[in-house]
């Protein structure tokens, strides 16, 4: 099969790999029809995440068709169309029993923190991902779901991470009716977090970024107020002015490890790898939320320390909530929102790239070229 292969920071290519075999009776092999490049894939691409090994195939957002199933799989058969959450999880451990699928204790030797994630380094279990023609899906009766007949494939693939994570980010904010919500980051997750905030009763939604084409999308897709932080001496002062000098009720960090905005912080984290990620967006979130407010973090960070203003968070009495999204937990409500016309996830898709050209896709997405917001990968295995 053809698959994207990691060869080091900024170095990927498409190579021939063996089609993955059934390794356990609960496995399924999925023939991938659509995949996506996620903003958090760029952290791997840039060398930000530890234990990202040469030869690995990325891709935690994918859908496809069941090609083969193990002897214990009961819910699926070859030919079934499925959407696969980015979480690899067992469904039965202490954490899965409590709906914390992203913290499964049985799928990752490093499971003191995160559980398993497809295509996201050996820190997250070492599972090859879906930027390939085929992928092995463990616990096939637990994770995947059939794609509803009425759902478009491009909407389905965005449910496997970006939409579910954005919705989860808004959910973590405990938004109550009339709240002012600020979202840092106008990438796919930030756009979905902003859109989801309205569905949860927000009275005002503000999105902050420094790329004008993404802010335009925040205005048209998420109907949000927007601020370009590059146009202000201090974006925190502007947020205070915009919120009666109190701060927002809820702030969502949808940026994560590679935030721009402070040259020293960006260089020590993104370039020299001295931190687990640039803390700029998270510190801005802490500074711009009101006292007693809530900060929701769904942007990805590495496991090393980051210079976070934890003392300020404590003294302001903030509630900090964060996790990798337990994707499948969000699906029932999101299915309803899509079917009722409140959400059209594929509206944010800007590029459709053949698997053979995925290296160019990564470059376009990483360098923010051609007004790229969300690239989908079209495999030759359709």
C-alpha positions, 0 to 999 in steps of 0.5 A: 500500500501507499502511505505517508512516512515520517523521515525527520522534522519537515521531511515526509514522503509517500512510500510502499508499506505492507498492508497492516495485518490483523494482529488481534481477534478484535482488530479490523483493517480499514481501507481509508477513503478520506483522511485529513491533516490536523494542526496537531500533525504539524507539531509532529512534522515540526519535531515538537513531540517526543518519540516521533520515530522515523518510518511512522505514518501520521494521521488521526483523522480518517474514515473508510471501508472495513476490508477485513475483521478479526474473529472476535469482531461482531459489529462490523463486516467487510464493506461497512463504511466507518468513521474512526475516532482518533482515540484508541481505547479498550472501552472497559478499563477504569477510565473508559468506564467513566467516559474518559476514552482519551485516557484509556489505561490499556492501550499505551505503555505511557498511559499514566497520561494520555491513552492511544492516538492513531499516528501520533508518536510512540508517546501516544502508543506508536499506532500507525495512522490513516494517512495511508491506503489501509490502517489497522483499527484495534478494538473495532467493536468499541471505537468506530461507528457506521457512517450514517447514510445521510452524512457526507463523507467530508463531514464524517472525517471532520467528526473524527477529531476537529469538530469533536475537539472544538465542541469538547473545548466549548463543553469544557468551558461550562458555558451558561446562557449569555456568557462571553467566550474568547477563543484563541486560534482560528484554525479548524478546532478554534472555528468549531469551538467558536461555532459550538459556543453559540450552540451552548448558549453564549451571548458573545463569541470573540476569536483571536488570531493573526492571520486575516484569512482565518479571521475572515472565516471566523466571521463568516463560518462562526459568526464571531467578533474577531481581533488580529493580535498583531495589530495591537500592542497588548491583546490582553488590554484590548480584551479587558476593554472589550469586556467592561474591564472584567475579562471574558467568562470563558476562554478556550485555548485552541492553539497549543504548542506552537503559538506565536506572539512572544519571540523568546517564548516561541524560540525556546519552545518551538525552535530549541525544544526547551519547553513542551510548547510555547505557553503564549496562548495559554498565558493569554487565556489566563490573563484575559479571563475574568476572576472566577472564570474558566479556561478550557485547553484543547490545544496540544502540548508536549509533556515537558514543562511550559512557563505557564502563569499558574500563580496568576491562575490560582490567585484569580480563582480560575477553573482550568479544564483540559484533555484530549477529546473523548471523541465518540462521547460527542458524536450523538449530539453532533450527529443531531446538530449536523442532521438539523442543519446547525453545523456543516463541518466540511464548510471549513475544508479548503484543500483536497490533496491526493495522498501522493502529494501529501508532502506538498499538503503539509508544506502548504498547511504548515506555511499557511499558504494559499489561505489553507484552513483544512486540507483533506487527503484523498487516497487511491484506495477509494 
